Amino acid sequence: MKKHYLITIILILFVVGVTAQPVITYNGNAPQIGDHIYTSAVPYGSSFDPGPAGGNQNWDFSNVQSIISEEEIVVDPASTPNAADFPEATIAFTDPDNLIFSYSQITSSAMFHLGNDQGSGSVFPYTDSRKEMQYPFSYNDTYSDTYSFTYPSALMLIHESGTITATADAWGSVKTPAGTYNSTLRVKKVMVYTDSVWNTGGDLMSVNTDTFTSYEWYSATSHYFVLGIGVDSDGASSIAWTSSANGIKDNPLLSQINVFPNPADNIINVKIAEGISEDMIIDLFSSSGKVLKPLTKTGNRQFSADISRLPSGVYFLRFKNSSGIIMTKKFVKH
């Protein structure tokens, strides 16, 4: 009798263990038009350990301090200015100001990245789309996919081709600064890619092969990863996590800061309203987290910086007042 009782307990524990492992599914995890994704992040330049692989893990990133907050909106591709360049897209990601767009195709079995619209005519559809997720996807599942595209950068053309390999290498509980998720699946993605840089005359300037590794944690119902860590080939890493709507819009000072023009060509300007500390420090930094230059005070409550030599792309302004409050705003350089 005792033997049968022990076998019953083992079977119960086995079933509980299996059901504790989440599965990424189309119905539970595919992004949908109308989604608002709020994220906080620390850009590249730091070092974040993704922790061990395997089952029943406990990861704790609750003490990470954010320096960037962003919002993404999932929209109908037909509502975007360059929808015709992405005829297979079923969704598009954009920011609240519609400065940039990222296009994807979602089917019941997979999600593919199709390309980007960086604004000001910088539109580059992928010639070979990249699989971003497979449905369903569970612990120890894996897939590989190739991709390629061409995009302009600072009077040059960059041709990139690569392979992405994704593996669900771990599951367990993860703590983020926004909360604890008790049942998550971690997906490790390794991208090995080659960039060929050509000048406008058609001359090959350089060829470079590199590796980028990301770790993404998903709950059973998250349309976006609840936490992600990216690591480049030099070991520098970034971290991002989803936060609530209040988590990104909890600083009323942001509404009193005007960044213009946006997008910008040669000069970026900032004007702050009265009531904000006059000894505000404003730094310009890249999307990789590198501080490029401070903004110079050009008026009573106005600052500016010459950005004419910067390559086209997305940049951030970081604001710090006398109380140590840090805010960020994003802009696009043509």
HELIX and SHEET records of a PDB file:
HELIX    1   1 LYS A    2  THR A   19  1                                  18    
HELIX    2   2 TYR A   26  ASN A   29  1                                   4    
HELIX    3   3 PRO A   77  SER A   79  5                                   3    
HELIX    4   4 ALA A   83  ASP A   85  5                                   3    
HELIX    5   5 ALA A  245  ILE A  248  1                                   4    
HELIX    6   6 PRO A  252  GLN A  256  5                                   5    
SHEET    1   A12 GLY A  54  ASP A  60  0                                        
SHEET    2   A12 MET A 156  THR A 176  1                                        
SHEET    3   A12 GLY A 179  ASN A 199 -1                                        
SHEET    4   A12 LEU A 204  TYR A 218 -1                                        
SHEET    5   A12 LEU A 227  ASP A 232 -1                                        
SHEET    6   A12 SER A 237  THR A 242 -1                                        
SHEET    7   A12 HIS A  36  SER A  46 -1                                        
SHEET    8   A12 ILE A  68  VAL A  75 -1                                        
SHEET    9   A12 ILE A  91  THR A  94 -1                                        
SHEET   10   A12 PHE A 101  ILE A 106 -1                                        
SHEET   11   A12 ALA A 110  ASP A 117 -1                                        
SHEET   12   A12 VAL A 123  GLN A 134 -1                                        
SHEET    1   B 3 GLY A  54  ASP A  60  0                                        
SHEET    2   B 3 MET A 156  THR A 176  1                                        
SHEET    3   B 3 THR A 142  SER A 153 -1                                        
SHEET    1   C 4 ILE A 257  PHE A 260  0                                        
SHEET    2   C 4 ILE A 267  ILE A 272 -1                                        
SHEET    3   C 4 GLN A 302  ASP A 306 -1                                        
SHEET    4   C 4 THR A 296  LYS A 297 -1                                        
SHEET    1   D 4 VAL A 291  PRO A 294  0                                        
SHEET    2   D 4 ILE A 281  SER A 286 -1                                        
SHEET    3   D 4 GLY A 313  LYS A 320 -1                                        
SHEET    4   D 4 ILE A 326  LYS A 333 -1                                        
END                                                                             
